[in-house]
C-alpha cells in the first residue's frame, strides 16, 4: 500500500465504520449492477416496483426480528403469527365481511405476541424456546380451526389484494404506474419504527435492555413491561405482514408465511442488528430485505440448479455478515 | 449436591416415560413388541438430531443446520448404497459418517474463523447443506441395502425375553454409548463442558477454545450422519428435502435438562425427552385424538415445562 493512499483508505474505512448502512447500500447497488450486466435492460421501473413489492412482506417480518433482537431475543413465532392472521382473514371474510375479518385476524397474532411476552418477560424463558413453543401451539390451533371453517371456503378481501398486489396508489398518474400499493402501509410503518427506535423512550429502552439487562433493571427499568410490550408489538407486526402477504400470494394456506421466517432473520442479521442485542436498527434491516430479494432474482436468473442457488444464498448471507462485523469491529 | 439430586430431572423423565408406556398399555392392551418397535423406529431420527443438538448446546452454541445435514447424509447413503451394491455397504456407511463429521467440522471452523454468532453461521449453513442435498439427489431416489434395513426395522429376537427389545433402540443406545460415554470422561469432553459453561474461564485455564468448538460441531455432524442413515434405512430411499427435525430437537434438548446457555446437562435427558414426546404422540393417536390437537399438546408441554423451570429458577435466586 502506498503512503499516499493509506490515509484516504483509513478515512474511508472510518466513514464506513460510522455509517455501516453505506456499505450495505453499496452492496445493494453492486448486486443490481451485476443483474443489469447479466441481463441488460432488466432493471427498469417495472422491475424495481416488483422487487419492492416482494421485499415489503420480508422487511415487515424482519421488523419483528430486528426489534426482538435489539433486546437479545428473537421471534420464531412471527412466521406462524403471520400465517394465522392471513388464514383467519381469508376464512372469516365470507362470514363477517372484509372489515371485521381484518380486525379479527389481528387478534390471534397479538395474542401469540402477548403469550411470548409473558413467557420471556415474566417467567424468564429463553426467547428462542418460548417463541418456538407458541409457534408450535399456534400451528396446531390453526389446523384445528381449519377443520371448523373448511366448509365456508376462503376469500381474500379485495382491499388486501389491492394492497398486496396492485400498483399505482389508486391513481392513473404515469409516474405512479409501477409504485406498489403496499408502500402505502409500509412507508408510514417504517418511518414510525425508525423514529421510535431512536427518538422514543420505548425505543431506547429496547437498546438499554439489550445492551445490559441487569444495568437497565438497576436503573429502574421494569424490563418485564418492556419485554411484554415488545413481543405484543412483534405479534401485531407479524399479523400485519400476514395481511399484506396474503394479498400478494392470494392463496391462503396453513404454511403461507413460514418460508419467510428464516430469510427475515437473515435480513435483520445482514442489516447489522446484533443477535446478542443492543446494536443495530431497522434501517439496515430494510436494506437487508432488499438485498435478499435482489439476490433471489439474481440467483434465479443465473439458471443454476436449485441446490446451487441455495448454497450461494447461504454463503452470501454468511459472507455479508462476516464483512459487516469486521467493518464495524464487533468481532 | 448429591448424586441423586443432580440426576433428579433425568430420573423424573425416566419415570415419566415408564408411566407413559404403562398408560399406552392401558389404552391399547395389545400394545407390545411391535408397538414398541414402531415407536422406537419413529423416534430414531429425532433422537439422533436431538443428540447432535445437545452436544452443540452443551458446548455453548446452537446448530440450526442439523436437519439439512441429516438430509445430505441420507441422500449420500442412498446414492452410495445403490451404486456400490451390497458388498460396498460398509464402505458406504463409513463414507457417510466421515461426511457428517466433515460437514460438522466445516460448521465449527466457520464459526471459529468468522467470529459470527453460532446461530447466524448455522442459519446460513442450513441453506448451504439443503442445497448440497438437492445437488446430490434432485428428487427422492437411491436405495438402501436390504440387510441393513432389517437391522433397523425388526426386533432383536423373534421370541423370548429379548423380543420386546427393538433393534432401533439397541442401535441408538450402542451408538450413543460408543461415542458419548468415552468422550464425556475424556479431556475433550471436559473441555466441551468448560467452554459451554464459561468460555473465558475455560480459556484462562488453558482450554483451546477454537478446536474444542470445532470438535463439538464435528461430533454433532457425526450424530447427524447417523440420523440421516436411519432415515434412509427406514424409508429405503434418499429424501433431499430436510424433514421437520430442527425445532423438535431444540425442544427435546431443553426438555431434557440441557441449558441453552451451555455447560449443563447430558445426552440421556434429551433422548428420554424425545421418547416421551413420541410416546405422547402415539398415545394421543391411539386415543383417536385429532393429530392437530397433538401438535398443540406438544407445544403446551414444552411451554409449560420451560416456564415452570423458569419460575423455579427465579424462586431459588431470590
Interface residues (C-beta under 8 A of the other chain):
Chain A: X74 X119 X123 X124 X125 X126 X128 X129 X130 X132 X133 X134 X135 X136 X137 X138 X139 X140 X141 X143 X144 X147 X262 X265 X266 X269 X274 X275 X276 X305 X306 X307 X308 X309 X310 X311 X312 X313 X314 X315 X317 X318 X321 X322 X325 X331
Chain B: X62 X110 X114 X115 X116 X117 X119 X120 X121 X123 X124 X125 X126 X127 X128 X130 X131 X132 X133 X134 X135 X136 X138 X247 X250 X251 X254 X260 X290 X292 X293 X294 X295 X296 X297 X298 X299 X300 X302 X303 X306 X307 X308 X309 X310 X311 X313 X314
